[in-house]
Amino acid sequence: MNTTELLSAVDSEIARLQEARALLAGTGSRTVKAGRPAKRKYTLSPEARKRIVDAQRKRWAKQKRAAKKTA
């Protein structure tokens, strides 16, 4: 191993140790997430829920009609 390779290996080890120290000290550039943020809950009105249900039933009926035509 020549001097250049040795210095390169030492420099990379120093950089890795400095990064680990910064993370432990809490001053690192990387941030560690504690977890996923709480998901926001949406409340649908009864009218909106009914529109969604009606639209889905319409899609199912269309699909059922198409299946009868091919059968």
PDB file of N, CA, C and O in Angstrom:
ATOM      1  N   MET A   1       0.857  -1.163   0.000  1.00  0.00           N
ATOM      2  CA  MET A   1       0.000   0.000   0.000  1.00  0.00           C
ATOM      3  C   MET A   1       0.909   1.233   0.000  1.00  0.00           C
ATOM      4  O   MET A   1       1.758   1.393   0.876  1.00  0.00           O
ATOM      5  N   ASN A   2       0.715   2.092  -0.988  1.00  0.00           N
ATOM      6  CA  ASN A   2       1.585   3.265  -1.042  1.00  0.00           C
ATOM      7  C   ASN A   2       1.043   4.375  -0.142  1.00  0.00           C
ATOM      8  O   ASN A   2      -0.031   4.248   0.444  1.00  0.00           O
ATOM      9  N   THR A   3       1.788   5.441  -0.047  1.00  0.00           N
ATOM     10  CA  THR A   3       1.455   6.534   0.860  1.00  0.00           C
ATOM     11  C   THR A   3       0.138   7.207   0.485  1.00  0.00           C
ATOM     12  O   THR A   3      -0.639   7.570   1.368  1.00  0.00           O
ATOM     13  N   THR A   4      -0.120   7.377  -0.794  1.00  0.00           N
ATOM     14  CA  THR A   4      -1.345   8.040  -1.244  1.00  0.00           C
ATOM     15  C   THR A   4      -2.576   7.226  -0.853  1.00  0.00           C
ATOM     16  O   THR A   4      -3.565   7.784  -0.375  1.00  0.00           O
ATOM     17  N   GLU A   5      -2.519   5.924  -1.052  1.00  0.00           N
ATOM     18  CA  GLU A   5      -3.642   5.064  -0.677  1.00  0.00           C
ATOM     19  C   GLU A   5      -3.846   5.060   0.838  1.00  0.00           C
ATOM     20  O   GLU A   5      -4.979   5.062   1.319  1.00  0.00           O
ATOM     21  N   LEU A   6      -2.757   5.055   1.572  1.00  0.00           N
ATOM     22  CA  LEU A   6      -2.829   5.061   3.029  1.00  0.00           C
ATOM     23  C   LEU A   6      -3.466   6.354   3.537  1.00  0.00           C
ATOM     24  O   LEU A   6      -4.329   6.324   4.414  1.00  0.00           O
ATOM     25  N   LEU A   7      -3.038   7.487   2.980  1.00  0.00           N
ATOM     26  CA  LEU A   7      -3.617   8.775   3.386  1.00  0.00           C
ATOM     27  C   LEU A   7      -5.095   8.853   3.019  1.00  0.00           C
ATOM     28  O   LEU A   7      -5.899   9.403   3.772  1.00  0.00           O
ATOM     29  N   SER A   8      -5.448   8.308   1.873  1.00  0.00           N
ATOM     30  CA  SER A   8      -6.846   8.309   1.453  1.00  0.00           C
ATOM     31  C   SER A   8      -7.701   7.484   2.406  1.00  0.00           C
ATOM     32  O   SER A   8      -8.804   7.897   2.762  1.00  0.00           O
ATOM     33  N   ALA A   9      -7.208   6.333   2.818  1.00  0.00           N
ATOM     34  CA  ALA A   9      -7.935   5.476   3.743  1.00  0.00           C
ATOM     35  C   ALA A   9      -8.093   6.149   5.103  1.00  0.00           C
ATOM     36  O   ALA A   9      -9.159   6.081   5.715  1.00  0.00           O
ATOM     37  N   VAL A  10      -7.028   6.800   5.574  1.00  0.00           N
ATOM     38  CA  VAL A  10      -7.083   7.495   6.858  1.00  0.00           C
ATOM     39  C   VAL A  10      -8.069   8.658   6.787  1.00  0.00           C
ATOM     40  O   VAL A  10      -8.848   8.867   7.717  1.00  0.00           O
ATOM     41  N   ASP A  11      -8.041   9.416   5.689  1.00  0.00           N
ATOM     42  CA  ASP A  11      -8.969  10.545   5.527  1.00  0.00           C
ATOM     43  C   ASP A  11     -10.421  10.084   5.509  1.00  0.00           C
ATOM     44  O   ASP A  11     -11.281  10.724   6.115  1.00  0.00           O
ATOM     45  N   SER A  12     -10.699   8.987   4.827  1.00  0.00           N
ATOM     46  CA  SER A  12     -12.077   8.496   4.779  1.00  0.00           C
ATOM     47  C   SER A  12     -12.529   8.009   6.160  1.00  0.00           C
ATOM     48  O   SER A  12     -13.688   8.190   6.533  1.00  0.00           O
ATOM     49  N   GLU A  13     -11.621   7.395   6.913  1.00  0.00           N
ATOM     50  CA  GLU A  13     -11.954   6.945   8.269  1.00  0.00           C
ATOM     51  C   GLU A  13     -12.203   8.146   9.186  1.00  0.00           C
ATOM     52  O   GLU A  13     -13.123   8.120  10.003  1.00  0.00           O
ATOM     53  N   ILE A  14     -11.406   9.172   9.058  1.00  0.00           N
ATOM     54  CA  ILE A  14     -11.600  10.386   9.862  1.00  0.00           C
ATOM     55  C   ILE A  14     -12.939  11.032   9.537  1.00  0.00           C
ATOM     56  O   ILE A  14     -13.660  11.456  10.440  1.00  0.00           O
ATOM     57  N   ALA A  15     -13.277  11.109   8.251  1.00  0.00           N
ATOM     58  CA  ALA A  15     -14.552  11.700   7.853  1.00  0.00           C
ATOM     59  C   ALA A  15     -15.721  10.890   8.414  1.00  0.00           C
ATOM     60  O   ALA A  15     -16.711  11.459   8.872  1.00  0.00           O
ATOM     61  N   ARG A  16     -15.603   9.570   8.376  1.00  0.00           N
ATOM     62  CA  ARG A  16     -16.666   8.710   8.909  1.00  0.00           C
ATOM     63  C   ARG A  16     -16.817   8.902  10.414  1.00  0.00           C
ATOM     64  O   ARG A  16     -17.939   8.973  10.916  1.00  0.00           O
ATOM     65  N   LEU A  17     -15.714   8.985  11.132  1.00  0.00           N
ATOM     66  CA  LEU A  17     -15.764   9.179  12.578  1.00  0.00           C
ATOM     67  C   LEU A  17     -16.308  10.561  12.946  1.00  0.00           C
ATOM     68  O   LEU A  17     -17.045  10.697  13.922  1.00  0.00           O
ATOM     69  N   GLN A  18     -15.944  11.596  12.161  1.00  0.00           N
ATOM     70  CA  GLN A  18     -16.465  12.937  12.428  1.00  0.00           C
ATOM     71  C   GLN A  18     -17.971  12.984  12.207  1.00  0.00           C
ATOM     72  O   GLN A  18     -18.690  13.644  12.958  1.00  0.00           O
ATOM     73  N   GLU A  19     -18.443  12.298  11.194  1.00  0.00           N
ATOM     74  CA  GLU A  19     -19.881  12.256  10.936  1.00  0.00           C
ATOM     75  C   GLU A  19     -20.601  11.538  12.069  1.00  0.00           C
ATOM     76  O   GLU A  19     -21.658  11.985  12.514  1.00  0.00           O
ATOM     77  N   ALA A  20     -20.039  10.431  12.539  1.00  0.00           N
ATOM     78  CA  ALA A  20     -20.644   9.696  13.649  1.00  0.00           C
ATOM     79  C   ALA A  20     -20.672  10.559  14.904  1.00  0.00           C
ATOM     80  O   ALA A  20     -21.657  10.543  15.643  1.00  0.00           O
ATOM     81  N   ARG A  21     -19.609  11.309  15.152  1.00  0.00           N
ATOM     82  CA  ARG A  21     -19.558  12.188  16.322  1.00  0.00           C
ATOM     83  C   ARG A  21     -20.600  13.287  16.221  1.00  0.00           C
ATOM     84  O   ARG A  21     -21.266  13.611  17.204  1.00  0.00           O
ATOM     85  N   ALA A  22     -20.739  13.857  15.041  1.00  0.00           N
ATOM     86  CA  ALA A  22     -21.718  14.927  14.845  1.00  0.00           C
ATOM     87  C   ALA A  22     -23.137  14.404  15.051  1.00  0.00           C
ATOM     88  O   ALA A  22     -23.978  15.092  15.629  1.00  0.00           O
ATOM     89  N   LEU A  23     -23.400  13.198  14.582  1.00  0.00           N
ATOM     90  CA  LEU A  23     -24.731  12.612  14.779  1.00  0.00           C
ATOM     91  C   LEU A  23     -25.009  12.369  16.254  1.00  0.00           C
ATOM     92  O   LEU A  23     -26.116  12.622  16.730  1.00  0.00           O
ATOM     93  N   LEU A  24     -24.015  11.883  16.972  1.00  0.00           N
ATOM     94  CA  LEU A  24     -24.199  11.628  18.400  1.00  0.00           C
ATOM     95  C   LEU A  24     -24.353  12.925  19.186  1.00  0.00           C
ATOM     96  O   LEU A  24     -25.087  12.974  20.173  1.00  0.00           O
ATOM     97  N   ALA A  25     -23.669  13.962  18.752  1.00  0.00           N
ATOM     98  CA  ALA A  25     -23.739  15.249  19.441  1.00  0.00           C
ATOM     99  C   ALA A  25     -25.002  16.014  19.068  1.00  0.00           C
ATOM    100  O   ALA A  25     -25.369  16.978  19.740  1.00  0.00           O
ATOM    101  N   GLY A  26     -25.665  15.587  18.003  1.00  0.00           N
ATOM    102  CA  GLY A  26     -26.884  16.261  17.590  1.00  0.00           C
ATOM    103  C   GLY A  26     -26.646  17.461  16.702  1.00  0.00           C
ATOM    104  O   GLY A  26     -27.562  18.253  16.481  1.00  0.00           O
ATOM    105  N   THR A  27     -25.458  17.615  16.195  1.00  0.00           N
ATOM    106  CA  THR A  27     -25.153  18.754  15.328  1.00  0.00           C
ATOM    107  C   THR A  27     -24.903  18.330  13.897  1.00  0.00           C
ATOM    108  O   THR A  27     -24.397  19.115  13.094  1.00  0.00           O
ATOM    109  N   GLY A  28     -25.249  17.107  13.572  1.00  0.00           N
ATOM    110  CA  GLY A  28     -24.970  16.579  12.236  1.00  0.00           C
ATOM    111  C   GLY A  28     -25.861  17.187  11.183  1.00  0.00           C
ATOM    112  O   GLY A  28     -26.922  17.735  11.482  1.00  0.00           O
ATOM    113  N   SER A  29     -25.421  17.084   9.948  1.00  0.00           N
ATOM    114  CA  SER A  29     -26.210  17.600   8.843  1.00  0.00           C
ATOM    115  C   SER A  29     -27.360  16.672   8.504  1.00  0.00           C
ATOM    116  O   SER A  29     -28.347  17.090   7.899  1.00  0.00           O
ATOM    117  N   ARG A  30     -27.233  15.421   8.893  1.00  0.00           N
ATOM    118  CA  ARG A  30     -28.308  14.469   8.647  1.00  0.00           C
ATOM    119  C   ARG A  30     -29.308  14.530   9.791  1.00  0.00           C
ATOM    120  O   ARG A  30     -28.936  14.694  10.953  1.00  0.00           O
ATOM    121  N   THR A  31     -30.547  14.401   9.453  1.00  0.00           N
ATOM    122  CA  THR A  31     -31.573  14.384  10.485  1.00  0.00           C
ATOM    123  C   THR A  31     -32.189  13.001  10.534  1.00  0.00           C
ATOM    124  O   THR A  31     -32.390  12.363   9.500  1.00  0.00           O
ATOM    125  N   VAL A  32     -32.481  12.552  11.703  1.00  0.00           N
ATOM    126  CA  VAL A  32     -33.085  11.246  11.889  1.00  0.00           C
ATOM    127  C   VAL A  32     -34.544  11.476  12.250  1.00  0.00           C
ATOM    128  O   VAL A  32     -34.852  12.152  13.232  1.00  0.00           O
ATOM    129  N   LYS A  33     -35.438  10.910  11.453  1.00  0.00           N
ATOM    130  CA  LYS A  33     -36.853  11.073  11.715  1.00  0.00           C
ATOM    131  C   LYS A  33     -37.281  10.116  12.826  1.00  0.00           C
ATOM    132  O   LYS A  33     -36.861   8.960  12.877  1.00  0.00           O
ATOM    133  N   ALA A  34     -38.115  10.628  13.699  1.00  0.00           N
ATOM    134  CA  ALA A  34     -38.592   9.812  14.807  1.00  0.00           C
ATOM    135  C   ALA A  34     -39.675   8.850  14.350  1.00  0.00           C
ATOM    136  O   ALA A  34     -39.960   7.867  15.034  1.00  0.00           O
ATOM    137  N   GLY A  35     -40.272   9.116  13.219  1.00  0.00           N
ATOM    138  CA  GLY A  35     -41.337   8.271  12.715  1.00  0.00           C
ATOM    139  C   GLY A  35     -42.168   9.072  11.732  1.00  0.00           C
ATOM    140  O   GLY A  35     -41.837  10.212  11.403  1.00  0.00           O
ATOM    141  N   ARG A  36     -43.226   8.480  11.277  1.00  0.00           N
ATOM    142  CA  ARG A  36     -44.096   9.173  10.337  1.00  0.00           C
ATOM    143  C   ARG A  36     -44.932  10.201  11.087  1.00  0.00           C
ATOM    144  O   ARG A  36     -45.377   9.944  12.205  1.00  0.00           O
ATOM    145  N   PRO A  37     -45.145  11.351  10.484  1.00  0.00           N
ATOM    146  CA  PRO A  37     -46.024  12.320  11.126  1.00  0.00           C
ATOM    147  C   PRO A  37     -47.454  11.795  11.151  1.00  0.00           C
ATOM    148  O   PRO A  37     -47.845  10.958  10.338  1.00  0.00           O
ATOM    149  N   ALA A  38     -48.207  12.298  12.085  1.00  0.00           N
ATOM    150  CA  ALA A  38     -49.592  11.842  12.223  1.00  0.00           C
ATOM    151  C   ALA A  38     -50.359  12.172  10.949  1.00  0.00           C
ATOM    152  O   ALA A  38     -50.270  13.281  10.422  1.00  0.00           O
ATOM    153  N   LYS A  39     -51.106  11.199  10.469  1.00  0.00           N
ATOM    154  CA  LYS A  39     -51.866  11.375   9.245  1.00  0.00           C
ATOM    155  C   LYS A  39     -53.133  12.166   9.547  1.00  0.00           C
ATOM    156  O   LYS A  39     -53.848  11.872  10.505  1.00  0.00           O
ATOM    157  N   ARG A  40     -53.398  13.158   8.733  1.00  0.00           N
ATOM    158  CA  ARG A  40     -54.570  13.995   8.947  1.00  0.00           C
ATOM    159  C   ARG A  40     -55.824  13.227   8.552  1.00  0.00           C
ATOM    160  O   ARG A  40     -55.868  12.593   7.498  1.00  0.00           O
ATOM    161  N   LYS A  41     -56.828  13.287   9.396  1.00  0.00           N
ATOM    162  CA  LYS A  41     -58.071  12.586   9.117  1.00  0.00           C
ATOM    163  C   LYS A  41     -59.062  13.554   8.499  1.00  0.00           C
ATOM    164  O   LYS A  41     -59.224  14.682   8.966  1.00  0.00           O
ATOM    165  N   TYR A  42     -59.710  13.111   7.464  1.00  0.00           N
ATOM    166  CA  TYR A  42     -60.717  13.912   6.787  1.00  0.00           C
ATOM    167  C   TYR A  42     -62.091  13.342   7.113  1.00  0.00           C
ATOM    168  O   TYR A  42     -62.290  12.128   7.102  1.00  0.00           O
ATOM    169  N   THR A  43     -63.022  14.222   7.399  1.00  0.00           N
ATOM    170  CA  THR A  43     -64.378  13.808   7.692  1.00  0.00           C
ATOM    171  C   THR A  43     -65.265  14.207   6.523  1.00  0.00           C
ATOM    172  O   THR A  43     -65.328  15.374   6.139  1.00  0.00           O
ATOM    173  N   LEU A  44     -65.946  13.215   5.966  1.00  0.00           N
ATOM    174  CA  LEU A  44     -66.849  13.483   4.857  1.00  0.00           C
ATOM    175  C   LEU A  44     -68.244  13.762   5.386  1.00  0.00           C
ATOM    176  O   LEU A  44     -68.698  13.159   6.358  1.00  0.00           O
ATOM    177  N   SER A  45     -68.898  14.678   4.729  1.00  0.00           N
ATOM    178  CA  SER A  45     -70.288  14.938   5.095  1.00  0.00           C
ATOM    179  C   SER A  45     -71.138  13.779   4.581  1.00  0.00           C
ATOM    180  O   SER A  45     -70.723  13.055   3.676  1.00  0.00           O
ATOM    181  N   PRO A  46     -72.307  13.607   5.149  1.00  0.00           N
ATOM    182  CA  PRO A  46     -73.190  12.530   4.664  1.00  0.00           C
ATOM    183  C   PRO A  46     -73.542  12.699   3.188  1.00  0.00           C
ATOM    184  O   PRO A  46     -73.681  11.708   2.471  1.00  0.00           O
ATOM    185  N   GLU A  47     -73.687  13.939   2.728  1.00  0.00           N
ATOM    186  CA  GLU A  47     -74.005  14.177   1.312  1.00  0.00           C
ATOM    187  C   GLU A  47     -72.849  13.737   0.414  1.00  0.00           C
ATOM    188  O   GLU A  47     -73.064  13.115  -0.626  1.00  0.00           O
ATOM    189  N   ALA A  48     -71.638  14.061   0.817  1.00  0.00           N
ATOM    190  CA  ALA A  48     -70.465  13.664   0.028  1.00  0.00           C
ATOM    191  C   ALA A  48     -70.324  12.152  -0.004  1.00  0.00           C
ATOM    192  O   ALA A  48     -70.026  11.566  -1.045  1.00  0.00           O
ATOM    193  N   ARG A  49     -70.541  11.529   1.142  1.00  0.00           N
ATOM    194  CA  ARG A  49     -70.460  10.066   1.212  1.00  0.00           C
ATOM    195  C   ARG A  49     -71.494   9.423   0.288  1.00  0.00           C
ATOM    196  O   ARG A  49     -71.199   8.436  -0.385  1.00  0.00           O
ATOM    197  N   LYS A  50     -72.703   9.982   0.257  1.00  0.00           N
ATOM    198  CA  LYS A  50     -73.768   9.452  -0.608  1.00  0.00           C
ATOM    199  C   LYS A  50     -73.406   9.604  -2.080  1.00  0.00           C
ATOM    200  O   LYS A  50     -73.661   8.702  -2.878  1.00  0.00           O
ATOM    201  N   ARG A  51     -72.807  10.749  -2.449  1.00  0.00           N
ATOM    202  CA  ARG A  51     -72.393  10.949  -3.845  1.00  0.00           C
ATOM    203  C   ARG A  51     -71.349   9.928  -4.248  1.00  0.00           C
ATOM    204  O   ARG A  51     -71.392   9.395  -5.357  1.00  0.00           O
ATOM    205  N   ILE A  52     -70.417   9.653  -3.359  1.00  0.00           N
ATOM    206  CA  ILE A  52     -69.373   8.660  -3.655  1.00  0.00           C
ATOM    207  C   ILE A  52     -69.986   7.274  -3.810  1.00  0.00           C
ATOM    208  O   ILE A  52     -69.641   6.547  -4.741  1.00  0.00           O
ATOM    209  N   VAL A  53     -70.882   6.903  -2.917  1.00  0.00           N
ATOM    210  CA  VAL A  53     -71.529   5.595  -2.982  1.00  0.00           C
ATOM    211  C   VAL A  53     -72.335   5.460  -4.263  1.00  0.00           C
ATOM    212  O   VAL A  53     -72.272   4.429  -4.932  1.00  0.00           O
ATOM    213  N   ASP A  54     -73.094   6.497  -4.608  1.00  0.00           N
ATOM    214  CA  ASP A  54     -73.899   6.454  -5.833  1.00  0.00           C
ATOM    215  C   ASP A  54     -73.017   6.322  -7.075  1.00  0.00           C
ATOM    216  O   ASP A  54     -73.343   5.568  -7.993  1.00  0.00           O
ATOM    217  N   ALA A  55     -71.908   7.048  -7.105  1.00  0.00           N
ATOM    218  CA  ALA A  55     -70.998   6.973  -8.248  1.00  0.00           C
ATOM    219  C   ALA A  55     -70.404   5.576  -8.373  1.00  0.00           C
ATOM    220  O   ALA A  55     -70.268   5.054  -9.479  1.00  0.00           O
ATOM    221  N   GLN A  56     -70.050   4.970  -7.245  1.00  0.00           N
ATOM    222  CA  GLN A  56     -69.474   3.623  -7.288  1.00  0.00           C
ATOM    223  C   GLN A  56     -70.518   2.611  -7.753  1.00  0.00           C
ATOM    224  O   GLN A  56     -70.201   1.713  -8.532  1.00  0.00           O
ATOM    225  N   ARG A  57     -71.744   2.745  -7.288  1.00  0.00           N
ATOM    226  CA  ARG A  57     -72.800   1.827  -7.734  1.00  0.00           C
ATOM    227  C   ARG A  57     -73.041   1.970  -9.229  1.00  0.00           C
ATOM    228  O   ARG A  57     -73.314   0.987  -9.918  1.00  0.00           O
ATOM    229  N   LYS A  58     -72.939   3.195  -9.726  1.00  0.00           N
ATOM    230  CA  LYS A  58     -73.110   3.431 -11.163  1.00  0.00           C
ATOM    231  C   LYS A  58     -71.984   2.735 -11.948  1.00  0.00           C
ATOM    232  O   LYS A  58     -72.231   2.137 -12.994  1.00  0.00           O
ATOM    233  N   ARG A  59     -70.751   2.819 -11.435  1.00  0.00           N
ATOM    234  CA  ARG A  59     -69.630   2.138 -12.095  1.00  0.00           C
ATOM    235  C   ARG A  59     -69.831   0.630 -12.084  1.00  0.00           C
ATOM    236  O   ARG A  59     -69.572  -0.037 -13.086  1.00  0.00           O
ATOM    237  N   TRP A  60     -70.293   0.083 -10.955  1.00  0.00           N
ATOM    238  CA  TRP A  60     -70.528  -1.352 -10.870  1.00  0.00           C
ATOM    239  C   TRP A  60     -71.615  -1.785 -11.852  1.00  0.00           C
ATOM    240  O   TRP A  60     -71.492  -2.824 -12.501  1.00  0.00           O
ATOM    241  N   ALA A  61     -72.664  -0.999 -11.960  1.00  0.00           N
ATOM    242  CA  ALA A  61     -73.758  -1.332 -12.877  1.00  0.00           C
ATOM    243  C   ALA A  61     -73.254  -1.312 -14.323  1.00  0.00           C
ATOM    244  O   ALA A  61     -73.606  -2.187 -15.114  1.00  0.00           O
ATOM    245  N   LYS A  62     -72.448  -0.334 -14.664  1.00  0.00           N
ATOM    246  CA  LYS A  62     -71.885  -0.242 -16.021  1.00  0.00           C
ATOM    247  C   LYS A  62     -71.015  -1.468 -16.313  1.00  0.00           C
ATOM    248  O   LYS A  62     -71.071  -2.032 -17.405  1.00  0.00           O
ATOM    249  N   GLN A  63     -70.228  -1.864 -15.344  1.00  0.00           N
ATOM    250  CA  GLN A  63     -69.365  -3.020 -15.502  1.00  0.00           C
ATOM    251  C   GLN A  63     -70.198  -4.301 -15.659  1.00  0.00           C
ATOM    252  O   GLN A  63     -69.872  -5.175 -16.461  1.00  0.00           O
ATOM    253  N   LYS A  64     -71.263  -4.388 -14.886  1.00  0.00           N
ATOM    254  CA  LYS A  64     -72.132  -5.571 -14.950  1.00  0.00           C
ATOM    255  C   LYS A  64     -72.828  -5.658 -16.295  1.00  0.00           C
ATOM    256  O   LYS A  64     -72.964  -6.748 -16.849  1.00  0.00           O
ATOM    257  N   ARG A  65     -73.281  -4.505 -16.840  1.00  0.00           N
ATOM    258  CA  ARG A  65     -73.916  -4.482 -18.151  1.00  0.00           C
ATOM    259  C   ARG A  65     -72.934  -4.912 -19.238  1.00  0.00           C
ATOM    260  O   ARG A  65     -73.295  -5.654 -20.151  1.00  0.00           O
ATOM    261  N   ALA A  66     -71.696  -4.442 -19.134  1.00  0.00           N
ATOM    262  CA  ALA A  66     -70.684  -4.797 -20.112  1.00  0.00           C
ATOM    263  C   ALA A  66     -70.394  -6.304 -20.066  1.00  0.00           C
ATOM    264  O   ALA A  66     -70.154  -6.923 -21.103  1.00  0.00           O
ATOM    265  N   ALA A  67     -70.416  -6.880 -18.885  1.00  0.00           N
ATOM    266  CA  ALA A  67     -70.150  -8.308 -18.733  1.00  0.00           C
ATOM    267  C   ALA A  67     -71.293  -9.120 -19.327  1.00  0.00           C
ATOM    268  O   ALA A  67     -71.054 -10.183 -19.900  1.00  0.00           O
ATOM    269  N   LYS A  68     -72.533  -8.641 -19.204  1.00  0.00           N
ATOM    270  CA  LYS A  68     -73.676  -9.354 -19.764  1.00  0.00           C
ATOM    271  C   LYS A  68     -73.641  -9.318 -21.281  1.00  0.00           C
ATOM    272  O   LYS A  68     -74.021 -10.291 -21.932  1.00  0.00           O
ATOM    273  N   LYS A  69     -73.187  -8.204 -21.856  1.00  0.00           N
ATOM    274  CA  LYS A  69     -73.118  -8.096 -23.325  1.00  0.00           C
ATOM    275  C   LYS A  69     -72.126  -9.095 -23.901  1.00  0.00           C
ATOM    276  O   LYS A  69     -72.380  -9.680 -24.954  1.00  0.00           O
ATOM    277  N   THR A  70     -71.001  -9.296 -23.228  1.00  0.00           N
ATOM    278  CA  THR A  70     -69.981 -10.212 -23.746  1.00  0.00           C
ATOM    279  C   THR A  70     -70.331 -11.666 -23.483  1.00  0.00           C
ATOM    280  O   THR A  70     -69.801 -12.554 -24.151  1.00  0.00           O
ATOM    281  N   ALA A  71     -71.199 -11.926 -22.539  1.00  0.00           N
ATOM    282  CA  ALA A  71     -71.548 -13.311 -22.183  1.00  0.00           C
ATOM    283  C   ALA A  71     -72.606 -13.894 -23.088  1.00  0.00           C
ATOM    284  O   ALA A  71     -73.001 -15.047 -22.913  1.00  0.00           O
TER     285      ALA A  71
END
